[in-house]
């Protein structure tokens, strides 16, 4: 009988997207074929505490399992003696258990931004998804858009403002935004996902509140032009050095834009799969998705988001997400399902891609030979 792979699923995290991560991880763990895999749940509390023994999911949710309940009831750390700060696999019961591969289902800072990926590189453990650099770029919207621009990928005009600049000289910053970007515009924390802290600003009178809200989440703020009458198009990418792209889909948000509540709380938004766009445009979306994936040196998976103007017909690359939402109703797996890859098969492929990527890294020399 073939030995089952031990798959460590990391979830939670020290991020405002903690609850979203838990919801995605539950779906991944349920979908893992127990004939092939032994699931090893690994939780991280909002304080950054690693939970590697007992039932980390129950510990972080207090027994709650659905996202709306999590958002209203919060969570509680049950066993405060579980520090779990050791990184080397298999050295002690309090450290990281022995695993064959890690599936990080972490969203936002301290998980999706290269920090955990660097940890796993040091521990020499294969892991699903992008490496350190691609993860960091994928999390930092400013660096990502700079990279898009350097590769001639179309993205809306933007400026980046530091939190201390806004707090020290709000009038100067407001004047800069008015001159360089104008209204309406979007204000976003640079290092955050799930539309946390994102606001659409229609006029200068709304700017201060939006900037202050975004500044609560990050030290860097991104302000970008609001694409006129924007349609939200998304495409999923799968692979390593030779990635493939799914059929594009469209999100029709129940709110003015696809904010946190529209994504996770209410069900007023519609997902149109495939997106009702002409074949030539759908092909362009797929091509740009792969170019963005390769430009960032991504691996495993990514969801690439676009904005399509109803007014001008122009297509803009918005951002690339290295660990997209992974519930069964999330866009990433649903786009692959529509493209012929079922949820459980998708997870199988991602694990195999992680092992392939790790094996390829082992080919690189770590000592100099003349």
Secondary structure, 3 states (H helix, E strand, C coil): CCCCEEEEEEEECCCCCHHHHHHHHHHHHHHCCCCCEEEEEEEECCCCCEECCCCHHHHHHCCCCCHHHHHHHCCCCCCCCCCCCCCCCCCCCCCCCCCCEEEECCCCCCCCCCHHHHHHHHHCCEECCCCHHHHHHHHCHHHHHHHHHHCCCCCCCEEEEEHHHHHHCHHHHHHHHHHHCCCCEEEEECCCCCCCCCEEECCHHHHHHHHHHHHCCCCEEEEEECCCCEEEEEEEEEECCCCEECCCEEEECCCCCCCHHHHHCCCCCEEEECCCCCHHHHHHHHHHHHHHHHHCCCCEEEEEEEEEECCCCCEEEEEEECCCCCCCCCHHHHHHHHCCCCHHHHHHHHHHHHHHHHHHHHCCCCCCCC
